[in-house]
């Protein structure tokens, strides 16, 4: 079966799952897409919408250990914590913060850059011929700073990006205004990166890709997968919704909800929900010309169909707690400060769960002790950016092809326990 046609069951119909499905279909395989809610009903719906290739640098940079407590106690900073959750968070947090040094930051960036560095081209290739091409919009990506000193405070981040092959233009206030008049006068320094992109409606995009999968002969099942069935260490099927689904290979791609199945398969990834929020401003009086990262608030501004989406706030509080008011209030205040002349007709709020492994590197590859079982999750807040490359790599692995990058760093083997 290594080089033959396979039936592959993909658990999860977000961007990673549908990307894998399309890649497998292009390799000639039969796919079954399974999701408990439906395509793009989770984080793939609510992400920031930027194809942020430059976002290869992890949050765990040098100095985070000192800054994080103050940030978590300041309602004007983009880090929130439900304090009652802290005891449960601590084992993961200890591992996470152990990477908050320059050497690990550079190591992690090198790994992540291979997955996200060519995101626009990957999305264009993924969507070609699917009917979803129109959602992919090539664009610049701006970073807005209060002044040059503010920009120079991120010197290490930009040095790492330069090392990874990124190039940019540095702008003063005059260049920012010549490009777009929407932003407040407080932004005196800007960085413009080309060869980036945005998705004009992330939820609509992933749904369109999933529709193409079905139209190309794929089957969709709405069900919760309870177990992966193995026989002599080889996958033979899944148990979902009370029925057995037979398959020659399967992919676990359910984001933060991958953990229960992964643990049954002997892969225990230290992973927490990076609770993300977005605020949408519908029918705005002016639309930004390109996505932008507002560095002072660490939030992203993305023009989308009929609205502006603001995203980027992080909260740690687990999977079960209701959305908090404070992160959305901060996004609202930031919007009014960044766009002082902007008005809009209405707002929509969202909160979702982004999968954050403690080493900030996604889990991609075959499970060592379960032949034919593959995993693709753990992309933190850049799952949309890295989804197509992840799916293409998984499709190659399942087809018995050798990827053209070293995938060992992403292997589930680094988290293997005994089954």
N, C-alpha and C positions, 0 to 999 in steps of 0.2 A: 504493500500500500504506500510505501514511502514516496514513490514518484507517480502513483496513479491518481485517479479521480476519487476524491473523498467527500463524505458528507460531514460538514463541520457545523456544530452548534455553537452559536455565539451568545453568551449570556451578557446582556446589556445592550441597549439600543441608543446609546449616546454617540458622540462623535467617534470615539475609539471603536466601538462595536460596528457602526455602519461603515467606517473606513475599512475595517478588516473584512467585512462582508463583501464590499465592492472589490477589494483586492483579491479575495479568494475566487469570486466569480470570474474575474478577468484571468485567473489562472486555470479556470475550467472546473472548479469545484462546485458542489451543491451546498447551499447554506441554509441554516435555520436560525433566525434571529429571535431571541427570547427576551422579554422584558416584563417586569411586574406591572408597569404602568403604560408604557408605549414609547415610541421614539421621541427623544428630546424632551422628556417630561421632568428631567432633573437638572443637573448643573449645565448640561449642554444647551439648555434653554436660557439660563440666566447669566451666562458669562459676560465678560466685558466686550466681547466681539472684536477685539484687536488681534490680528495675526502678528503677535509681538515677538518676532524672531530675536530681537535684542534682549528680551527678558530671560536670558539664560543664567543670570546671576541670582543665586538663592537669597532669600531673606536673611539667612544666618551669616551675615557678614561680621567682620571684626567690630567689637563695640556693642553688639546687640545685647549682651548679658547686662551691661550697665544701663542701656537705654530702655529696655523692655519694661521694667517695673514702673518707671516714671510715665512711660507711654500708656500703660494699662490703667493708670490712675488719673489721666488727663482726658476729659471728655472731648477735647479738641484734637486729640491724636487718633490715627486710624487703627489703633489696636484696642480691642475690648476683651474683657474676661468676665465670665460668670464665676464669681469667686467661690461659690459653693462647689464648683466643678474642679477646683484646683487640686485637691488630693488625688483625684482620678487621673488628672492630666499630668501629674508630676513625673511618673516614670518615662513617659514619652518626651516630655519637655526636657528632662535631663539629657537624654540621648540627642535631641534636636539641638540644644544649645552647645553640646560638645563640638559641633561643627562650626561654631562662631569664631573662626580664626581665618587668617588669610590663606594658608595652605589648603585647608579644606574648601574654602570658598572657590578658589581657583580650580581645584580638582572637580568639584561638583559642576561648576560652570562648563568645563570641558565636556563632561558627560551630557549635560542638558542641551548644550549648543548643537550636538549632533542630531538631536530630535526636533529642535525648533528652528534651527538656523536658516532653513530654506522653506519656511512655512508657506509663503505666498505661492511659490512654485508647486509645492505639494498639494495645496488646496486647488489650484488650477488643474493639476493633473487628476486629482481625485474627482472633481466635479465634471470634467470634460465628458460630454455625451450623456449626462445624467438628467438634464433638465434643471439642475441646480446651479448652473454656471453663473447666472445673473446675480446671485447673492454675493459672489466673491468680487470685491472691489479693490484693485490695486490703489495704494495711497502712500503718502508720506506718513511718518509718525513723529510727533513733536514731543519734546520734553520742555516744560516751562519752569523756569527758576526765577526767584525774586531778584537775583543779581549774580554777578560772576563769583563772588565769595560763596554763595549758596551752591552754585554748580561745582566749585572746586572742593566742596565738602564731600562730593561723590567721586573724588578722583580715582579711588581704587576700582570702583564699579566701571567707570569709563575706560580705565586701563585694561581691565579684563575684557571688556567688549572689543577694544582695539586688538587685543591678542587673539580674539576669536574671529577677526577679519572684518569687523564692522567699521564703516566710515560715516562721517557726518559733517554737517555744516554748523558752525556756531554763529548764532544771531544775536544782535542787540535789539533794543526796543523798536528801532525803525524797521528792521527786517520782519519782526513779528507782526507789526501793524500792516506792513505792505502785503503780507501773506493773508492775514485774517484780522478783522477789526473787532471780533467778538470778545476778545479777552481783556481783562482789567489792566490798567496802567501799571499795576504793581509788578508785572512780569517784565523784567528788564533784560533777561537773558534767556535764550532759547537754543535748543539743539534740534536740528532737522535730520531725520534719517530717511533715505529713500528705500525702495524695494521692500516695503512693508505692505500691509493691506488690512482690510476690515471685512466683516460679514454684516450685511445690511439687515439681516433678521436671523440670528443664530438658531432660534427654534424652528423657523420656517425652513432654513437651510438643511438642518439635520433631518427633518421630516421629509423633505424632498429627496434627499439621498436614500432614506429608508424606503420611500415609495419606489425609487428606481431599483432597489434590491428586490422588492417583491415583483416588480414588472419584468425583472430579468430571471424570474423563476425561483426566487428565494421565498421561503415560507416564514411568516411571522406568527409567533405564539405569545399571547399575553398571559403570563403566568410567573409565579415565583419558583425559582429553581431551588429545590431542597437539598439535592445531593448530586454528586458526580459518581457514576458507577464504574468501578474498575474490576478487571478480571486479569489476574496474574500481572498486575502492575500496568495494565493497558486500559485506557478508557474505552468503554463499550456503549455508554449512554448517560443520560441524565434523568433524574426524577423531578418532574415539574408539574404542579397543578394536579397531582394524583395520577399522572400517567408517566410511562417510561418513553423517553425519546432516544432512539438509537442513533449513534454517530460514531465516526471513525476518529474524530478529534473534536476538541471543544476549546473555547476561549472564555476566560473569566475577565469581563471588562465592565464591572458595575461600580467603578469608583470606590468611594468610601465603604459601600456595602459589599465589597469583595472579600472583606476580612473573614466572615464565617466560613465561606466555602474554601478560602485559601487555607485556613487553619485545619480544616478536615483533610486537606491534601498535604499537610506537613509544611506549610509555608506560613510562618507567623511574622507578618510585617508590622513593626511598631508604627501605627498610623492613626492620625487623629483627623477629625473634621475641622477644616479651616472654614468656619462659617462665613460665607461671603454674602454681601448685600448689593443690590442695585436699586437705583432710583431712576425712573424714566420720566422725562419732561416731554409731554406730548403736545404737538402743534406749536413748536417754539417759533418765536418771532424772527429768529435767525438761526441758521444751521452752521456748525463748525465745518470748515473745509476738509479737515483731516482729524483722525484720532489724536489725542494728546494726553500725556501724563503730567498732571499738575504736581510737581515734586514736593511742594510744601504740605500738601494734604495726602500724598501718595494715593491719588485716585485718578482713574482714567475717564476721559470724556470721549464718547464715540458717537458720531452721527449715524443714525439708523433710519429705516423707513418710517417717516412720520414722527420721529422722536429722537431725543438725545438720551443716551444711556450713560449714567454715572455709576462707576463700580470701583471696587478696590479696598473697601473696608474689611478688616479681618476681626473675627471674634472667635474665641475658644470657649465652648460651653457644651460640647457633645451633640449627639444626634437628636435628643428627645426634647430639649427645651424649646419653648416658643420663640419666635423672632423678638429681638429687642428693639426698643424705640430709639435709643441713643445713637446707634450707628446710622440709621436713616436720617435722624435729625442733623448729624454731622454732615452727611452728604448734601442735605438741603442747604445748610449754612455755607458749605464750600461752593455750591452752585451759585448762590447769590453773590458771593465774593468774587468768584472767577468771571461771572457774566453779569456785571452790574446793570447793563441795559436790556437784558433778556427778559421776555415774558413768555408764558406758556399757558395752555388751556387746562391741563389736568396732569396729575401725577399717577404713576403706578409703582408699587413697591414689591420687592422680592427678596427672599433669603434662601440660600441653598448651601449644600455641603461639598466642599472641595477636598479631595483626598490628599493628605499631607503625610508622606512617610518621613520618618525621623532623619533620614539621610538626604532628603530632597531630590532623590533620583527615582524616576519611575521604574516600576517592575514590569519587565517585558521579556518574555521568553517561555521556554518549556519547563514544566515542573520536573525536577530531577527524579522523583520517585513515582511519577504518574505519567507514563508515556502517552503522548497525544494530548495532554492537558497543557494549555498555554495560558499565560496571564498578560494583561495589558491594563494597568491602572497606576495611580499614584502620581499624577502630573501636577499636584498642587493647584495653582491658579492659572496654569497655562495649558490646560487640557485641550482647548479648541486649537491652540497654536500647534501643539504637538500631535494631535489626533491622527491626521493623515499619514505622517511618517511612521507612527507606531503601528497603524493598521497595515501599512505596506510591508513593514518588517515582519510582522506576524504572518502575513500571507505568504511571504517568501519562506519563512521557517517551516510553516505547515506544508508547503509544497516541496520541501526538501532542497531548497535553494540556499546558497550561502549569501547573506547580506554583504553589502560592500563596505560596511563599517564594523568595528569590533563591538559586538553586542554583549560581551561578557559582563560589563559593568552594570547592566540592567537586569541580569539574570535573577530569577526567583531563588536560585541556589544560595544567595547570600543570606537568605532568611529561612533556610530549611531547618525543620525540626524533625522529630520522628513521627510517623503517622500512627 
